[in-house]
Amino acid sequence: MAVGADGRKCGYISGGCVDADVVLQAKQAIAENKSLSLRYGDGSPFIDMPLPCGGAIEIVILPDADEAALRKCHDTLYARKRAQLSLPGLSATFTYTPKLNVRIAGRGADALALARLVRASGYGLTLQLRDGEDIDEAALEGFNDVVPLKTPQDLPVSADDAWTAFILMFHDPDWETALLKQALQGKAFYVGAVGSQKTQSRRQMHLEQEGVEPEQIARVRGPVGLLPSMRDSSMLAVSALAEIVGTYKQAQTSPFSDTALILLAAGQSKRFESGDKLLSDLSGKPVLSHAAMHLSDEPCAARIAVTGPGQPDRQRILKSAGWEIVENPDPAAGQSTSLKAAIDTAAGLPTVGHVLVLLADMPFVSDRHLLALRNARTPGISAVMSAVGDTLCPPAIFSRNTFDALGNIPGDVGARHVFRSLSNTKTIPLPQQEAIDVDTTEDLARATGALMT
């Protein structure tokens, strides 16, 4: 919430429970130019303002927040990218995602009913209608920026981003296939189509005949909605938007929900001159403990760590951090054997759509970098790898359609071998300090020094 010295406000904190009092407190903080911390609800001194939910809200009021930081956050969101905000006086960094946008391509009552609901909910809307009658009816309801659909061979340019849902709301095989192919080539987090299960099967067959990959075809939801195949246009709109919002919320809060983390920790420390490198002390805890905490607060499809035989201390550290242990019986045969063991496990889990491959001897990789890798793996991109200058390096994220190749890499070769064989890939720069890996005692000393600077 933003509050001016005169009491004007923008945004909200609680949806009405405490907002009026927050404005009064903010005006006082501005007048005194002092930060203020408040607690409402359970455990609050304001006993006359209980929260109906029974919970509590903690609020920090900053009377002189850094305008440049706020503007940067705003501009990033306006550019339709995930933004982070960190300000002096706040104990945490806050992450914001762009507003939901819904692109509807269709005709008739179903498309207009969903468009009304999206507009009334305050979400972004792109409405694409097929003929003049529908466009005229939409104009009567105030939809004056409708995009006309002229021919399947000449579709309007799509601007779908990672926060856009695309939904097809009419039945015509030529239009369906063209529009769905276009949507699947874009970044939309949700692609859906109305109709029966029989209609959905027909669409899938047409997409397959057009050469669309099975992994992409599987992204098309249908019949759409929490209650599929609704006949009433208003109920269909509510059902479809509820499903879209639920999927959007999952993309907002759980970007790794379909991703298995793979931590390769079976190395034999041959170049390390003093014992087990992963158990060596780095700022008061083993090197492995640092790597084991990657994305520890993020819900993931699985956490799979690969160790070798006779490494109980490594396994103990990993189990305590919530990793499932897979033992590679012959790590001396090369890193590819560890990767194969992890991929075989991940492939057997139906909820896994991607794997994020991490190395246990890289303790400084940030969660922010891992999130950047995940965000770059948009639909149509099979793999995203880190890079330091022109050099490819872990961590890297791979889609399920690469699992066979990852599981058949020969010898002491890593995932980079598969990455170079793919055409639809991206790279994300990895900062030099995050790229430090511990192979020798000299590396460990360098890593210790990096923590001290």
DAZI-V133128 format. One record per pair of residues at least 6 apart in sequence whose C-alpha atoms are under 8 Angstrom apart, sorted by the first residue. I is the first residue (numbers start at 1). J is the second residue. If there is no record, write none. Layout:
BEGIN
I,J
I,J
END
This chain:
BEGIN
1,9
1,10
1,11
1,12
1,13
2,9
2,10
2,11
3,9
3,10
3,23
3,26
3,27
4,27
5,27
5,30
5,31
6,27
7,23
7,24
7,27
9,23
12,19
13,19
17,49
17,51
18,40
18,49
26,61
26,63
29,35
29,36
29,61
29,62
29,63
30,63
30,64
33,63
33,64
34,62
34,63
35,60
35,61
35,62
35,63
35,89
36,60
36,61
36,62
37,58
37,59
37,60
37,61
38,58
38,59
38,60
39,45
39,56
39,57
39,58
39,59
40,46
40,49
40,50
40,51
40,56
40,57
40,58
41,47
41,49
41,50
41,51
41,54
41,55
41,56
41,57
42,50
42,51
42,54
42,55
42,56
43,56
44,56
60,89
60,90
62,89
65,87
65,88
66,87
69,85
69,86
69,87
70,85
73,83
73,84
73,85
74,83
76,82
76,83
77,83
77,96
77,97
77,98
78,98
80,97
80,98
80,161
80,163
81,97
81,98
82,95
82,96
82,97
82,98
83,95
83,96
83,97
84,93
84,94
84,95
84,96
85,93
85,94
85,95
86,92
86,93
86,94
87,93
97,252
98,163
99,123
99,124
99,163
100,123
100,124
100,163
100,164
100,165
100,248
101,123
101,124
101,125
101,126
101,163
101,164
101,165
102,118
102,123
102,124
102,125
102,126
102,164
102,165
102,166
102,167
103,125
103,126
103,127
103,128
103,160
103,164
103,165
103,166
103,167
104,111
104,115
104,125
104,126
104,127
104,128
104,166
104,167
104,168
104,169
105,111
105,127
105,128
105,129
105,130
105,166
105,167
105,168
105,169
105,170
106,128
106,129
106,130
106,168
106,169
106,170
107,129
107,130
107,131
107,134
107,169
107,170
108,134
108,170
109,233
110,169
110,233
110,234
110,236
110,237
111,169
111,170
112,138
113,233
113,234
113,237
114,233
114,234
114,236
114,237
114,238
114,240
114,241
115,125
115,127
117,237
117,238
118,124
118,125
118,241
119,125
126,146
126,147
127,145
127,146
127,147
128,146
128,147
128,148
128,149
129,135
129,146
129,147
129,148
129,149
130,148
130,149
130,150
131,148
131,149
131,150
135,146
135,148
138,144
138,146
147,156
149,155
149,156
151,175
152,174
152,175
152,178
152,179
153,178
155,179
158,182
158,183
158,186
159,186
160,166
160,183
160,186
160,187
160,188
161,186
161,187
161,188
161,189
162,187
162,188
162,189
162,378
163,188
163,189
163,248
164,187
164,188
164,189
164,190
165,188
165,189
165,190
165,191
165,244
166,183
166,188
166,190
166,191
166,192
167,190
167,191
167,192
167,193
167,194
168,176
168,179
168,180
168,192
168,193
168,194
169,193
169,194
170,176
170,194
171,195
173,203
173,206
176,203
177,203
177,206
177,207
180,191
180,220
181,207
181,212
183,191
184,191
184,216
184,219
184,379
184,380
185,379
185,380
186,378
186,379
186,380
187,378
187,379
188,379
189,247
189,248
189,251
190,219
190,220
190,221
190,244
190,247
190,248
191,219
191,220
191,221
192,220
192,221
192,222
192,223
192,224
193,200
193,220
193,221
193,222
193,223
193,224
194,222
194,223
194,224
194,229
195,222
195,223
195,224
195,229
196,222
196,223
196,229
197,222
197,223
200,222
200,223
204,217
207,217
208,214
208,217
215,400
215,401
216,379
216,380
222,228
223,229
224,239
224,240
224,243
225,236
225,239
225,240
225,241
225,242
225,243
225,244
226,239
226,240
226,242
226,243
227,236
227,239
228,236
228,239
229,236
230,236
250,257
254,298
254,299
254,300
255,371
255,374
256,298
256,299
256,300
256,301
256,374
257,299
257,300
257,301
258,300
258,301
258,351
258,352
258,353
258,354
259,300
259,301
259,302
259,352
259,353
259,354
259,355
259,356
260,300
260,301
260,302
260,303
260,304
260,346
260,352
260,353
260,354
260,355
260,356
261,300
261,301
261,302
261,303
261,304
261,355
261,356
261,357
261,358
262,303
262,304
262,305
262,306
262,342
262,355
262,356
262,357
262,358
263,292
263,303
263,304
263,305
263,306
263,357
263,358
263,359
263,360
264,305
264,306
264,307
264,338
264,339
264,357
264,358
264,359
264,360
265,305
265,306
265,307
265,308
265,314
265,359
265,360
265,361
266,306
266,307
266,308
266,328
266,331
266,338
267,307
267,308
267,331
267,332
267,335
268,276
268,331
268,332
269,275
269,276
269,277
269,278
269,439
271,439
271,440
272,439
272,440
272,441
273,440
273,441
274,441
277,287
277,361
277,438
277,439
277,440
277,441
278,286
278,287
278,288
278,314
278,360
278,361
279,286
279,287
279,288
279,313
279,314
280,286
280,287
281,287
282,444
282,447
282,448
283,448
283,451
287,360
287,361
287,363
288,314
288,317
288,360
288,361
288,363
289,317
289,318
290,363
290,364
291,359
291,360
291,361
291,362
291,363
291,364
291,365
292,317
292,318
292,321
292,323
292,360
293,321
294,365
294,366
294,367
295,367
296,321
301,351
301,352
302,324
302,346
302,352
303,322
303,323
303,324
304,323
304,324
304,325
304,326
304,342
304,345
304,346
305,318
305,323
305,324
305,325
305,326
305,342
306,325
306,326
306,327
306,328
306,338
306,341
306,342
307,314
307,315
307,325
307,326
307,327
307,328
307,338
308,327
308,328
308,329
308,330
308,331
309,327
309,328
309,329
309,330
315,325
318,324
318,325
319,325
326,341
326,342
327,341
328,337
328,338
328,341
330,337
331,337
331,338
333,411
333,412
334,411
334,412
334,413
335,411
335,412
335,413
335,414
336,407
336,408
336,409
336,410
336,411
336,412
336,413
336,414
336,415
337,411
339,406
339,407
339,414
339,415
340,406
340,407
340,408
340,409
341,407
343,403
343,406
343,407
344,407
346,352
346,355
347,400
347,403
352,400
353,399
353,400
354,397
354,398
354,399
354,400
355,397
355,398
355,399
355,400
356,395
356,396
356,397
356,398
357,394
357,395
357,396
357,397
358,394
358,395
358,396
359,394
359,395
361,437
361,438
361,439
362,434
362,435
362,436
362,437
362,438
363,434
363,436
363,437
364,433
364,434
364,435
364,436
365,434
365,435
366,434
369,430
370,395
372,428
373,384
373,385
373,386
373,396
373,397
373,428
374,384
374,397
376,384
376,426
376,428
377,383
377,384
377,397
377,426
380,424
381,399
381,424
381,425
381,426
382,398
382,399
382,401
382,402
382,422
382,424
382,425
383,396
383,397
383,398
383,399
383,419
383,422
383,424
383,425
383,426
384,396
384,397
384,398
384,425
384,426
384,427
384,428
385,392
385,393
385,394
385,395
385,396
385,397
385,419
385,425
385,426
385,427
385,428
386,392
386,393
386,394
386,395
386,396
386,427
386,428
386,429
386,430
387,393
387,394
387,427
387,428
387,429
387,430
388,429
388,430
388,431
388,432
388,435
389,429
392,416
393,416
402,418
405,418
406,415
406,418
409,415
409,417
409,418
419,425
433,450
436,443
436,447
437,443
438,444
438,447
END
